Amino acid sequence: MEDYARLIHNSACLVGNSSSALREGAFLGVPAVNIGTHQANREHGSSMIRVNYDAKEIEKAIKKQIKNGRCERLTLYGNGCAGERITKILAEADIRIQKSLYYAKSG
């Protein structure tokens, strides 16, 4: 995962239709061009431009994003501290589970 995050972080612009551009790319401040409708109903920040499957439109959006450069980091999908928060909640939770078995009658 570290290599992947480093690769995204060092990119000038992410291009495609992956949720990675919305989540990791936005968190790292990397501009993106989303092609098509695969991520159409997902929330996104200003770092994302949506385009159709038109080569000229895609090229124009990529050039615009590269010219604009890095974006403000977006924490819409979290601030990178979820693991620590989950660990703390689990450590402090009073979890009691009583295992029980149930056998259905056959026939």
SETORRO-61518 format. One line per 5 residues: number of its first residue (from 1); their letters; for each residue x, y, z of C-alpha. Coordinates in steps of 0.25 Angstrom, whole numbers. Layout:
NUM) a) X/Y/Z; ...
//
This chain:
1) medya) 0/0/0; 11/10/3; 17/8/-11; 3/11/-17; 1/23/-9
6) rlihn) 15/28/-12; 12/26/-27; -1/34/-26; 5/45/-18; 16/47/-29
11) saclv) 6/47/-40; 2/60/-47; -12/55/-50; -20/42/-49; -28/38/-61
16) gnsss) -39/27/-61; -51/23/-54; -46/17/-41; -50/21/-27; -36/22/-24
21) alreg) -36/36/-30; -47/40/-22; -42/34/-9; -27/33/-8; -24/43/-19
26) aflgv) -33/54/-13; -27/51/1; -13/53/-5; -17/66/-13; -15/60/-26
31) pavni) -24/65/-37; -32/55/-45; -40/53/-58; -52/43/-57; -56/37/-70
36) gthqa) -70/31/-71; -81/29/-61; -75/18/-52; -73/28/-41; -85/37/-45
41) nrehg) -92/36/-31; -80/37/-22; -77/50/-14; -64/56/-19; -57/69/-17
46) ssmir) -52/80/-26; -40/72/-30; -49/63/-39; -53/67/-53; -64/57/-60
51) vnyda) -63/55/-75; -70/46/-85; -63/36/-94; -58/47/-104; -43/47/-106
56) keiek) -43/63/-108; -51/65/-95; -42/56/-88; -29/62/-93; -35/76/-90
61) aikkq) -38/72/-76; -24/66/-73; -17/78/-78; -26/87/-69; -23/78/-57
66) ikngr) -8/78/-59; -8/93/-61; -16/95/-48; -6/86/-41; -8/80/-27
71) cerlt) -21/82/-20; -25/84/-5; -25/71/2; -39/66/4; -43/58/16
76) lygng) -57/54/11; -54/40/13; -46/41/25; -34/47/31; -24/35/31
81) cager) -26/32/46; -37/21/45; -28/10/49; -25/17/62; -39/21/65
86) itkil) -44/7/63; -33/1/72; -37/11/83; -52/8/82; -49/-7/82
91) aeadi) -40/-6/94; -50/1/102; -62/-6/98; -69/-16/107; -72/-27/97
96) riqks) -79/-39/102; -83/-50/93; -90/-62/97; -89/-73/86; -101/-81/84
101) lyyak) -104/-93/75; -117/-95/68; -121/-108/60; -132/-108/51; -141/-120/50
106) sg) -140/-127/37; -151/-133/29
//
